[in-house]
Structures are given as C-alpha cells and as structure tokens.
Amino acid sequence: MSTSHEGRGPSGGLGLWLIGAKGAIASCVAYGLAGLGAGWVRRAGLVTELEVFDGLDLASFESIVLGGWDVCSRPLSDTVSGLVREGILSPDLVASASVHAASFEARVQSGVLDGPEVGAFDLDPEAARRGSLPPREQIAALRADLEEFRAEHDLRRVVVVDVSSVEAYRAGLASDDDLSSLAKLEAALDAGRALPASILYAYAALGAGCPFVEFTPNSGSTTPALRELAKASGVPHCGNDAKTGETLFKTALAPMFAARNLKVLSWQGYNMLGNGDGEVLSNPANREGKLRNKDEVLEGILGAHHSHVAIDYVPSLGDWKTAWDFVHFEGFLGARMSMQITWAGCDSALAAPLVIDLARLADLAAERGEAGEMAHTACFFKSPISGGTHDFNAQHGALVEYALAARSNPTR
C-alpha cells in the first residue's frame, strides 16, 4: 500500500460536511483523519491509498476540515466513549486527537427532523424546529450553514456526505412524479410539499455547489430531479448505500458461481448488529429501505434464484456486526452443494475510510470539471446511481481505469 501521496495542503483546504455528525461513522472519520494527518494511524482500508492513485491531486488528510449536521443533542463524547469501550477507538488516539475532535464538534449544526425518529437519544429542539419550517426555508437554512462553513475556514470546496441513519421506506417515492424532473421538484417545493430530509440535504448541497455522496440507503441525490440539478449546477455526486461487509463479499463471490456455470438455488443471509443503526433498523419501515438494496445485488449478478436477507438488532453487540450467509447451489450431474460464510466486523471502522475515499474522489472529480453521476465509484455502493454491473471486480476495474486516465490527463 502506497503512502506517498502529497495532495493539496492546508491552504484552501477541503471541507468535509457529514450528515449524522455525532454518530459512530462520523466519529471514526474524525479521529481517523486526525490520526492520519499526524501519522498516528495506518492507512489500511483506504482505497485511495492504493498505488494506482499515486500522482493524483487528492486532498491531503491534514487539509480536510470537518463539520456537519445532526438531529440529536447528545455530546460527541457519548458516542466516542462507546467506541473506546468496544475496542474500536484507542484511548491514546482519543486523548491525542481531543483538540481536533472538539473543533469538529463545535462546527456541528442542527439538521432537519422530518418525522418521528427511532433511537434512544435526545432530539435536538432546533432540528425539530427547522423540520417544521416550509421546505424552502429548511433548504435556505441548510445552505447558509454550508456557505458559512466554507467562508469561515477559507475552503476551496465542501463535500457533503450523508452518514445518517436509514430513513423510513416510503412506497412510491421512486416513481413520485414530483421528483421526476427538476421543474416539478421546484414546483413541489414552492407548494410546500413535505419531502424526506435526505432530499432536502442533497438539494441544499448541490444548489450550493457542493459535491454530494449518499453513503446510506436514503434517497439523497438519487432521484431524477436531483440528478438533473447536479448536472445543471456542474457538481459531481454519487451513491447510494455503501457496501462494507456482507454485500461486499456477495458482489465479489457471486460472479465466481456465474463464471463456473454453477446454478445458485438459494442465498440466505442473516445479520445481527447492535449500534444505533441497528436500533433504527429494528423499525420495519426503516429496515425495508435497507433490505431492498441488499437483496437486489445478487439478482443483478446471478439472475432468478431464492434470496432473502434478515436483520436483527442485538444491543450487546454494540458497533460490531455478524453476518451469516448460506449458499445452496447445483453443479454437474445435479449434485447439490452448499457454502456457509460468517462475517464479523466493525461497521464504523469499515465505513469510515470509504467516507474519506469518496470525499477525496468527489473533490478530485470537481477539480477535473466533472458533473453528474460519478459512475467510477460504483464499487463503493450496493445500489450505485450509475455504473452498470453489480460485479465488484468489474466495478473496481472501472475505478482503476478512471484513476489511470486521470493520471495521464489531469484535467478533463
């Protein structure tokens, strides 16, 4: 793994604005960046530190300034203490990066609360107040936060990444006529139409010229109207629903069965997790939004077969997740065989480096004058906005090709 990137330094730094800024992923991003910038943390898990990215003008870790939105009033230290207790953040790193973390927390603003939240945390009254405003006023407040952040810290660019909890699934949203074009969305906003918070966040970010990453299964910038806004604003964006564990190995392993002409009959998955996201996913409406993306990747690679994924909230697991998969397949002479895989990992430690990668890649795309969907980032997502196949190896190959092309032609 390469450690030779120079990158753009602190002058005219890169802003990284996180939605869900007091959560476990954001905490790992904050302490991870502090550790990377000071040389306290190894660069494992960072795709943009692979050798193929050498020579690209990626933002340096020490140049990234963090801020964000959240809808809870709890202090960041509550999340961090849990991550220390579970062995994810080291006490030494937390102590060494305390000033960095305090500066980040001071820059966290109230988000918008668009409905009842699931989870045992104190809701921010200001977020609830913002959520009660007409949508145009909500967007104006969010955009003002971004512009103030950019101006106060003299940032050349701000990338917004949604790492918040999964929103409740809304049937029919994907085919909602109000979201089918930018003109119809503008009319709906003028009429005071209530929309998911993720769409308001994405609209505010893209309208402010900020590249946007939908790291969660939330709608974000995935709708036709916001994809149109991104192109009209000349802003790159990508998403959605980052694959960090079970779905990652599914998209790497499933092509093997297809390549060997082995017929997959059934693929059953079972997930147990215990963090705040797990608690949110214990709500059926929120869980539905997550499961839809986990199910669709196998059908795209293997075609028709029986597939099912279940998720259970197990509080004692904390930020650790266990996934068990059972693959039943048929080979030559009709012989039926099976494979079982158990995955155990820390969701936040797997996700945090990808957030940093995607922020750097979105910044690079903007520097190169690119706008619209970042198809080359499909390997990061369960349900990529653009990029075609779900085959991880093919997706990663497209990212490598992009990096090589960017090295040979620094500007578009």
C-alpha positions in Angstrom: 0.0 0.0 0.0 1.3 3.4 -1.0 1.9 6.2 1.5 3.5 8.6 -0.9 0.6 10.9 -1.8 1.4 14.6 -1.3 -2.0 16.0 -2.1 -3.2 19.6 -1.7 -2.1 21.1 1.6 -3.9 23.1 4.3 -4.0 26.3 2.2 -7.5 26.4 0.7 -8.4 23.1 2.4 -11.3 20.7 1.6 -14.4 20.8 3.8 -16.0 17.5 4.6 -19.5 18.1 5.9 -21.1 15.0 7.5 -24.9 14.4 7.9 -25.2 12.4 11.1 -22.1 14.1 12.5 -22.4 12.7 16.0 -22.8 9.1 15.0 -20.2 6.2 15.1 -19.1 6.5 11.5 -18.6 10.3 11.7 -16.6 9.8 15.0 -14.3 7.2 13.3 -13.9 9.6 10.4 -12.9 12.5 12.8 -10.5 10.6 14.9 -9.2 8.7 11.8 -8.4 11.9 10.0 -6.7 13.4 13.0 -4.6 10.2 13.3 -3.8 10.0 9.5 -2.7 13.7 9.4 -0.4 13.2 12.4 0.9 9.8 11.3 -0.6 8.0 14.3 -2.9 5.8 12.2 -2.0 3.3 9.4 -3.7 3.8 6.0 -5.3 0.4 5.9 -8.8 0.3 4.4 -8.3 3.5 2.3 -8.8 2.7 -1.4 -7.3 6.0 -2.5 -4.0 4.9 -0.9 -3.6 2.1 -3.4 -0.6 2.6 -5.8 -2.8 3.3 -8.8 -3.8 6.6 -7.2 -0.2 7.8 -6.8 0.3 11.1 -8.7 -3.3 12.2 -8.5 -4.0 15.5 -6.9 -6.0 14.1 -4.0 -6.7 16.2 -0.9 -4.2 15.6 1.9 -5.6 14.3 5.1 -4.3 17.2 7.1 -6.1 19.7 4.7 -9.6 18.2 5.4 -11.7 20.3 7.7 -14.8 18.6 9.3 -18.2 20.0 10.1 -21.7 18.6 9.8 -25.4 18.3 10.8 -27.1 16.1 13.4 -30.6 15.9 14.9 -29.6 14.7 18.3 -28.4 16.9 21.2 -26.0 14.3 22.8 -22.3 15.2 23.0 -19.9 13.6 20.6 -18.1 12.2 23.7 -21.0 9.8 24.4 -20.5 8.1 21.0 -16.7 8.1 21.4 -16.8 6.6 24.8 -18.8 3.7 23.4 -16.4 3.2 20.6 -13.5 3.1 23.1 -15.3 0.7 25.3 -15.9 -1.6 22.4 -12.2 -1.5 21.4 -12.7 0.4 18.1 -11.1 3.7 19.1 -8.0 3.5 21.2 -7.8 5.7 24.4 -4.4 7.0 23.2 -5.8 8.2 19.9 -8.9 9.8 21.6 -6.6 11.6 24.0 -4.2 12.7 21.3 -6.9 14.0 19.0 -9.1 15.7 21.6 -8.4 19.2 20.3 -9.2 18.1 16.8 -12.4 16.4 17.9 -13.5 19.4 20.0 -13.1 21.7 17.0 -15.2 19.3 14.9 -18.0 19.2 17.4 -18.1 23.0 17.7 -18.8 23.1 13.9 -21.8 20.7 14.1 -25.1 22.4 13.3 -28.7 21.3 13.8 -30.0 19.3 10.9 -33.7 18.9 9.9 -36.0 16.4 11.6 -38.7 15.3 9.1 -40.6 12.8 11.2 -40.5 10.5 14.3 -37.0 9.2 14.9 -36.2 5.7 16.2 -33.5 5.5 18.8 -32.7 6.1 22.4 -31.1 9.6 22.1 -32.1 13.1 22.9 -33.5 15.0 20.0 -32.2 18.5 19.2 -35.1 21.0 19.6 -33.6 23.2 16.9 -33.6 20.3 14.4 -37.3 19.7 15.2 -38.0 23.5 14.8 -36.1 23.5 11.4 -38.1 20.4 10.4 -41.4 22.3 11.0 -40.5 25.1 8.6 -41.6 25.2 4.9 -39.2 23.2 2.7 -37.8 26.3 1.0 -36.9 27.8 4.5 -35.3 24.5 5.5 -33.2 24.4 2.4 -32.2 28.0 2.9 -31.0 27.3 6.5 -29.0 24.3 5.4 -27.4 26.1 2.5 -26.5 29.0 4.8 -24.7 26.6 7.1 -22.6 25.3 4.2 -21.7 28.7 2.9 -20.8 30.0 6.4 -18.6 26.9 6.9 -16.9 27.4 3.6 -16.3 31.1 4.1 -15.2 30.9 7.8 -12.5 28.3 7.1 -11.5 29.7 3.6 -12.2 26.4 2.0 -11.9 25.9 -1.8 -14.7 23.3 -1.7 -17.1 21.5 0.6 -18.1 17.9 0.0 -21.3 16.7 1.8 -21.6 13.0 2.8 -24.7 11.5 4.3 -23.8 9.0 7.0 -27.1 9.4 8.9 -29.4 6.6 10.0 -31.7 4.9 7.4 -34.9 6.8 6.7 -38.2 5.0 6.8 -39.0 3.5 3.5 -41.7 5.4 1.5 -43.5 3.3 -1.0 -43.9 5.0 -4.4 -41.1 7.6 -3.8 -39.0 6.2 -6.6 -41.8 6.8 -9.1 -43.1 10.1 -7.5 -44.0 12.5 -10.3 -42.8 15.5 -8.2 -39.3 14.0 -8.3 -39.2 13.1 -11.9 -37.8 16.4 -13.1 -36.2 19.5 -11.6 -39.0 21.7 -12.8 -41.6 19.5 -11.0 -39.5 19.4 -7.8 -39.2 23.2 -7.8 -43.0 23.5 -8.1 -43.5 21.0 -5.3 -41.1 22.9 -3.0 -42.9 26.2 -3.8 -46.1 24.5 -2.9 -44.7 23.4 0.5 -44.6 19.6 -0.3 -43.0 17.7 2.6 -40.1 15.6 1.4 -37.6 13.2 3.1 -34.8 15.1 4.9 -32.1 13.4 2.7 -33.6 15.1 -0.4 -33.6 18.5 1.3 -29.9 17.9 2.3 -28.9 16.9 -1.2 -30.8 19.8 -2.8 -29.1 22.3 -0.4 -25.7 20.8 -1.1 -25.9 20.6 -4.9 -27.5 24.1 -5.0 -24.6 25.4 -3.0 -22.1 23.8 -5.5 -21.0 21.1 -3.0 -20.4 17.6 -4.3 -22.7 15.1 -2.6 -22.3 11.5 -1.5 -25.3 9.4 -0.4 -23.5 6.9 1.7 -26.8 5.5 3.1 -29.8 3.9 1.5 -31.6 7.2 1.8 -33.0 8.9 -1.3 -30.5 11.8 -1.3 -29.4 12.7 -4.8 -30.7 9.6 -6.5 -33.9 11.0 -7.8 -34.2 12.2 -11.5 -34.8 15.7 -10.3 -31.7 15.9 -8.2 -29.6 14.2 -10.8 -30.7 16.9 -13.1 -29.9 19.6 -10.5 -26.3 18.2 -10.1 -25.7 18.5 -13.9 -27.2 21.9 -14.1 -25.1 23.0 -11.1 -21.9 21.4 -12.6 -21.5 19.3 -9.5 -20.4 15.6 -9.2 -22.3 13.3 -6.9 -22.5 9.5 -6.2 -24.4 6.9 -4.1 -26.1 5.1 -2.7 -25.8 2.7 0.3 -22.1 1.9 0.8 -21.2 -1.8 0.9 -18.8 -2.5 3.7 -19.4 -6.1 4.8 -21.9 -8.8 3.8 -22.9 -7.2 0.5 -19.2 -6.5 -0.3 -18.3 -10.2 -0.2 -21.6 -11.1 -2.1 -20.7 -8.9 -5.0 -17.1 -10.4 -5.0 -18.2 -14.0 -4.6 -21.4 -14.3 -6.7 -19.5 -13.7 -10.0 -17.5 -16.9 -9.3 -20.6 -19.0 -9.4 -21.7 -17.4 -12.6 -18.2 -17.8 -14.2 -18.2 -21.5 -13.3 -21.8 -22.0 -14.5 -22.8 -23.2 -11.1 -26.5 -22.6 -10.6 -27.3 -20.9 -7.3 -30.6 -22.1 -6.0 -30.8 -20.2 -2.7 -28.8 -17.5 -1.0 -29.9 -16.8 2.6 -28.4 -14.0 4.7 -28.8 -13.2 8.4 -27.4 -10.0 10.0 -27.1 -9.1 13.7 -25.9 -5.7 14.7 -26.2 -3.6 17.9 -25.3 0.0 17.3 -27.6 3.0 16.7 -28.2 1.9 13.1 -29.2 -1.5 14.4 -31.8 0.1 16.7 -33.1 2.2 13.8 -33.3 -0.9 11.6 -35.4 -2.6 14.2 -38.3 -0.4 12.9 -39.9 -2.3 10.0 -40.2 0.8 7.8 -36.6 1.7 8.2 -35.5 -1.9 7.7 -37.4 -2.2 4.4 -35.3 0.7 3.0 -32.1 -1.2 3.9 -33.1 -4.7 2.8 -34.2 -3.6 -0.7 -30.6 -2.8 -1.7 -29.1 -5.9 0.0 -31.4 -8.2 -2.0 -31.1 -6.6 -5.5 -27.3 -7.1 -6.0 -27.5 -10.9 -6.3 -30.3 -10.9 -8.8 -28.3 -8.5 -10.9 -25.4 -10.9 -11.0 -27.0 -14.4 -10.8 -30.5 -13.9 -12.2 -33.5 -15.6 -10.7 -33.0 -17.6 -7.5 -34.4 -17.7 -4.0 -32.8 -14.9 -1.9 -33.6 -13.5 1.5 -31.8 -11.2 4.0 -32.9 -10.7 7.6 -31.6 -8.1 10.1 -32.0 -8.3 13.8 -31.0 -5.7 16.5 -28.8 -7.3 19.2 -27.9 -4.5 21.6 -25.0 -6.3 23.3 -23.0 -6.3 20.0 -22.5 -2.6 20.1 -20.8 -1.4 16.9 -19.9 -4.9 15.9 -21.8 -6.9 13.3 -22.1 -10.6 12.5 -23.5 -11.8 9.2 -24.1 -15.4 8.3 -24.8 -16.5 4.7 -25.9 -19.9 3.3 -25.4 -20.5 -0.4 -27.2 -23.6 -1.9 -26.0 -24.4 -5.4 -26.2 -27.1 -8.1 -23.3 -28.5 -10.1 -22.6 -31.2 -12.6 -24.8 -34.3 -12.6 -27.3 -32.4 -10.5 -25.1 -32.6 -7.4 -26.4 -30.1 -4.8 -23.8 -28.5 -2.6 -23.6 -25.6 -0.1 -21.3 -22.9 1.2 -21.6 -21.1 4.5 -19.8 -17.8 5.3 -19.7 -16.0 8.6 -18.6 -12.3 8.5 -17.8 -10.5 11.8 -16.6 -6.9 11.6 -17.0 -3.3 12.9 -19.3 -1.4 10.7 -17.9 2.1 11.5 -14.3 1.1 11.1 -15.1 -0.4 7.7 -17.2 2.6 6.6 -15.0 5.5 7.8 -12.1 5.1 5.3 -14.6 4.8 2.5 -16.2 8.1 3.5 -12.7 9.7 3.3 -12.1 8.0 0.0 -15.3 9.2 -1.5 -14.8 12.8 -0.3 -11.3 12.8 -1.9 -12.7 11.3 -5.2 -15.6 13.7 -5.3 -13.2 16.6 -4.7 -11.0 15.3 -7.5 -13.9 14.9 -9.9 -14.9 18.5 -9.2 -11.3 19.7 -9.8 -11.4 17.9 -13.1 -14.6 19.8 -14.1 -16.8 16.7 -13.9 -20.5 17.0 -13.2 -23.3 14.5 -12.6 -23.1 10.9 -11.5 -19.6 9.5 -10.7 -20.0 6.1 -12.4 -16.5 5.1 -11.5 -17.4 4.9 -7.8 -20.0 2.1 -8.3 -17.7 -0.3 -6.4 -18.4 1.5 -3.2 -22.2 1.1 -3.3 -24.9 -1.6 -3.0 -27.2 0.4 -5.4 -25.0 2.7 -7.4 -26.7 5.6 -9.1 -24.7 4.9 -12.2 -22.1 2.3 -13.2 -24.0 -0.7 -14.5 -23.0 -4.1 -13.2 -23.0 -5.2 -9.5 -19.9 -7.4 -10.1 -17.4 -6.0 -7.6 -14.3 -6.9 -9.7 -15.7 -5.2 -12.8 -16.7 -2.2 -10.7 -13.2 -1.9 -9.2 -11.7 -2.3 -12.6 -13.7 0.8 -13.7 -12.3 2.8 -10.8 -8.8 1.7 -11.7 -9.3 2.8 -15.3 -10.6 6.1 -14.1 -7.5 6.6 -11.9 -5.2 5.7 -14.8 -7.0 8.1 -17.1 -6.9 10.9 -14.6 -3.1 10.3 -14.1 -2.5 10.7 -17.8 -4.8 13.6 -18.2 -5.1 15.7 -15.0 -7.9 17.9 -16.5 -10.8 16.7 -18.5 
